[in-house]
């Protein structure tokens, strides 16, 4: 992978990271606002609780994606970006363009998903 391609992927990863951090910040603010609003009755409390739980579950997925992005940025620095962390084969260009933070080639990703389903 050329220097320009690596730089393009680095920029893409940093933009995605910024988007997620901004989204998490907004979700945190919404959650805090919900805490300060006094629920009037049981239905309001249940709805507030559900909405808060939903917001927190979204942020868990975003936090996990942030970890993947940070790891991909580290791999870029170590010249390991674009190489599957399991089989050590090159990850396909189309896959990297679609999911630049992926640590696995498509074959290893599919195997990992099959194993996690069977557990």
C-alpha positions in Angstrom: 0.0 0.0 0.0 1.4 3.4 -1.0 2.0 6.3 1.2 -0.9 8.3 -0.3 -3.4 5.4 0.2 -2.3 5.0 3.8 -2.8 8.8 4.4 -6.2 8.6 2.8 -7.2 5.7 5.1 -5.8 7.6 8.1 -8.0 10.7 7.2 -11.0 8.5 6.8 -10.5 6.8 10.2 -9.9 10.1 11.9 -13.1 11.6 10.4 -15.2 8.6 11.5 -13.7 8.8 14.9 -14.6 12.5 15.2 -18.2 11.7 14.1 -18.6 9.0 16.7 -17.1 11.1 19.5 -19.5 14.0 18.6 -22.4 11.6 18.5 -21.4 10.1 21.9 -21.2 13.6 23.4 -24.7 14.4 22.1 -26.1 11.2 23.5 -24.5 11.8 26.9 -26.0 15.3 26.9 -29.4 13.9 26.0 -29.2 11.4 28.8 -28.2 14.0 31.3 -31.2 16.2 30.2 -33.5 13.3 30.7 -32.2 12.9 34.3 -32.9 16.5 35.1 -36.5 16.4 33.7 -38.8 15.3 36.5 -41.1 12.5 35.3 -44.7 13.2 36.2 -46.1 9.7 36.4 -45.2 6.0 36.0 -45.6 6.0 32.2 -43.3 9.0 31.9 -40.7 7.3 34.1 -40.9 4.0 32.1 -40.6 5.9 28.8 -37.6 7.9 30.1 -36.0 4.8 31.4 -36.5 2.9 28.1 -35.1 5.9 26.0 -32.1 6.2 28.3 -31.4 2.5 28.0 -31.7 2.7 24.2 -29.3 5.7 24.1 -26.8 3.8 26.3 -26.9 0.7 24.1 -26.2 2.8 21.0 -23.2 4.3 22.7 -21.8 0.9 23.6 -21.7 -0.1 19.9 -20.1 3.3 19.1 -17.5 2.8 21.9 -16.6 -0.6 20.4 -16.3 0.9 17.0 -14.0 3.6 18.5 -11.7 0.9 19.9 -11.5 -0.7 16.4 -10.7 2.7 14.8 -8.0 3.4 17.4 -6.5 -0.1 16.8 -6.5 0.5 13.0 -4.7 3.9 13.5 -2.1 2.0 15.6 -1.7 -0.5 12.8 -1.2 2.3 10.3 1.7 3.6 12.5 3.3 0.2 12.7 2.9 -0.5 9.0 0.5 -3.4 9.7 -2.6 -1.7 8.3 -4.4 -3.8 5.6 -3.0 -7.1 6.9 -5.3 -9.6 8.6 -4.5 -10.0 12.3 -5.4 -13.7 12.2 -4.0 -15.2 8.9 -1.6 -12.3 8.1 -2.8 -12.1 4.5 -3.5 -8.8 2.8 -7.1 -7.5 3.4 -8.9 -6.8 0.1 -9.0 -3.2 -1.0 -12.9 -3.2 -1.3 -13.2 -4.5 2.2 -10.8 -1.8 3.6 -12.8 0.9 1.7 -16.0 -0.4 3.2 -14.7 -1.0 6.7 -11.3 0.6 7.1 -11.1 -0.3 10.8 -11.4 -4.0 10.2 -8.7 -6.2 11.7 -9.6 -9.2 9.6 -9.9 -10.3 6.0 -13.4 -11.4 4.9 -12.6 -15.1 5.3 -11.4 -14.8 8.9 -14.2 -12.4 9.8 -16.8 -15.0 8.5 -15.0 -17.7 10.5 -15.1 -15.6 13.7 -18.8 -14.8 13.2 -19.6 -18.5 12.7 -17.7 -19.4 15.9 -19.4 -16.8 17.9 -22.9 -18.0 16.7 -22.1 -21.5 17.7 -21.3 -20.5 21.3 
